[in-house]
Amino acid sequence: MVAQSFNEAIIQMMEQIAEEIPDSHKQTPVRAYLTGGGAVHYYSNKRVSDDIDLIMQYAVKIPEDLFVVWLNEESGMLEQVHYDYNYNSTFGLLHEDYEDRAIHMITIDEKFEISLLSPEDLIISKLIRFAQNDEEDIKSIIATGKVDKDLLYELAKDAINVGVGFQKKFVESNLDLVMEMF
């Protein structure tokens, strides 16, 4: 079935993943956190991605070559969004308490809870790579007015101070650039 929007495509993908989760998880649902371009789209409605990045608390068998076809109303074209099997939350920076600020999106079959990273945590997740599309994503998230600048700075500094595997000065410089976007 063709999804009628990018958001609907994400939900269809989550439903396919939920089918692989045993019903025993109805007592303790598997939690997943949408990040990357899919999450940016939920906040700004400006960007679509060709893949979906999820942070999951458990290893879940993901259907092989998982993708959803969706109708891009702007172009009138059918597009595909794929599950990113290579995504790993260690690729970016995360504050240790990101789960506490995540925004619940949907629960599927009482066993799969999907949440959206908070706008502050989504921005923090983009500070290490900080490619052109990351900067554009951050600007569009800030433009929604949903970002608490002081909270973002505090959480980012905490994450930078305890994080490992990156050039601290580079990421601090990226944070300074983000603060200038407000």
N, C-alpha and C positions, 0 to 999 in steps of 0.2 A: 504494500500500500504506500502511495506517495504522500509524504507529509506536506501539509499546506503552508508550512512556515519553518524557519530554522528552529524556533523554540519547540514546535511540535516534533521535529526530527530528533531533537535531544531527548524528549520524553519517550518517543518510540524506541530509541536506543536503550534507554534506562529500563524500559519494559522487557526488552529482549535479554538484558543482563539479569533482571529479576527472575526470569524463567529458569536460570541456572542455579539460583540460590535455593537450597533445601528449605522446605516448609518448617523445619525445626527452628529456623531463625525468626519465626513469628513471635517467639518469646523475647528474643534479643535480636532485633533487626540489624542487618549489615548497614553501616553508615558509609556514605560516600559524599565527597565534597567536589563540586564542579569548580574548576579553575580554568585558566587559559582563555582563549578567544571565546569559547562558549559562555563563560561567566561574564566576560566583558560585554557580550551581546545582551545578556539579560539586564545589565545596568544601563547601557547606553543605546541599545538598539541600532548601533552604527556599524558593527563589525560582525562578520560571520567568519567562521573558521572552516577549514576542510577536515579538521579532526577535533575530537573531544578528549580533554584531559580530566581525569578523575583521580582523586586521592581516596583510596579505600582502606578501611581499617583491617580487613581480612583479605586473604588471597581468594579470589573468586574466579571460577572458570568462565572466561569470557568467550563467547562464540567466535569461532575462527572467521577471520575476514569480516568483522562486524561493521556494517555501514547502513545508512538510511538515505534514501533518495527523497529530496524535498524540492518544492516549487519555489523558486526565487521570484517573488511577485514583481520586483523592480525590473528584472531582465526578462521575465517570462520563460526563463530556462530552467530545466531540471538540473539539480546539482546533487552531489553526494557529500555526506559527512561520515568520516570513518572514526572508529575508536582508535586512539593512539596507544598501541601496545608498548611503545618505547618510553612513554612518559613515566617519570619517577619524581616524586615530590622533592627528592634531594637535588634536583636540577636547579631549583629556585630556593629562595630564602622564605622561611615561614616562621612566624612567631609561635612559640610553644603552646599558646592558648588559643590558636585560631579556631578550634572547634567550638569554643564558648561563644564566639561572635558570629559563627556561621548562621545563615538565614535559611530556614527550612523551606524547601521548594515543594516536595511531594514525597509521599510514602506509597510504595507499590506493593500490593498484596500483603501488607502488614509485615513484610520481611526485608524491605530495601528502602532506607531513608536517604533521600538525596537532598543535600543542602548546598547553598551557594556561599563561597567565601565572602566575608564581609568586604565592602569596597576597600577598606584600609588594608586588609590582609591580601587582597588580590593585587593591590599596588605593590605591597612589600614583596610578593612572589615574583615581581618583574624587575626588581632592583639589580639582580646579579647580571643577567644577560643584557638588559637595557638597550636592546636593538631599536631601530627606528619604529617598528610596529609596536614595541613595548611602550615607547614614549608616546606614540599616538593613542594607544589604549589608555594609558594613565591620564592623558589630557581629557579624553572623552569621559572617563569615570569621574574625574574632578568636575567636569562641566555639568554633571547631573546634580550637583549640590548635595550629594549624599555622603561626602567624605568629611570626616572631622579631622581637620588639619593637625591640631595639637595631638589628638590620639594617634594619628598616623605617624607623626614624628616620634612620639614616645615608644610605640610598638616597634617601629623600624629600628630605632637605636637599641632597644632590648635585643631584637633578633640579630642585629649585626654583632653585638657584644658577645653573644653566646654561640653564634654560628661558626662553622668551620668549612674549610675547603674553598675559600674565595679570598680575593684581595680586599681586605677591609677598607683601605683608603679609597679604592675605586668605588666600592659600594656606598661609602659615606659621601663621596662626591656625587654619585647618582642621586642619593637622597637629597642633597642640597639642591640639585637641579629640579627635583620634583617639588620641593618646597617653594621654588620660584614660580611654579606653574599656577599657584593659587592667586 
